Amino acid sequence: MPTCPRCDNRIPLIHVMRHSRWTPIICKKCHSKLHFNKKEWLKMTVPLFAIAVSNVFITSFVIKTTLSILLIIFAVFFFIRLKSIKLEVKKGK
């Protein structure tokens, strides 16, 4: 489960799944704004995005089925990986 780097407070998984660029995760204990480590976020989302986009443009049924299965596998991997993602404190302006 992800934790706050400042106070080691556990962040609920539902907050991590709702996180986006425009909605930071806020630690309830120390009130710091947290965001994903960019390198880990790319590792998780690029395969999902690539397979989903290529699935739209390919017309062969066999290849489309294979890509759909890969998409499901990567989606499961994505949700498992969310539990171990590293969070960083967002720097204020």
Summary of the structure (lengths in Angstrom):
residues: 93
radius of gyration: 16.2
end to end distance: 28.3
largest distance: 52.4
contacts: 226
relative contact order: 0.22
helix: 52%
strand: 12%
